[in-house]
Amino acid sequence: MSNVETEIRSHVDTFVSQLSALVRKAALEAVADALREGQPVAAGVAAPRKAGGRAKAAPPPPAEVKKAAGRPARAAKPARKKGEKRSKEELAAMTQRVLEHIRANSGQGVEQIAKDLGTTTKELTLPIRKLLVEKKITSKGEKRATKYFSR
């Protein structure tokens, strides 16, 4: 190799090693910050391992980012802890909202109802079952093609 090629190669190698060091430093800082705050680590950086467990996956991007990327934002999650049951009042209120919506918009599926009410299909399962048992609504179709009608 000529002297110029050797010098170019040397500069490239130096640049690559400096860049690698900076990336490594940024990753370590992200992990250190996450450990201090108890927060998940940013996407693309491995999360710290729990004692005796597997590493946690990075959280999904916020709804605003998804919306900006052209995908619809998810419905807001309820303010309950995971696995916590709804109170009788909350369930009654949701059942009444669903009934009023079905009366006003007969023939919609659960996905459209959830979208219109700003909730998830999972949250509507019990209220819809209650309304069907009480014979306040009827259904036609199966699985995802089920449509709900008021009586």
Disulfide bonds with the S-S distance in Angstrom:
none
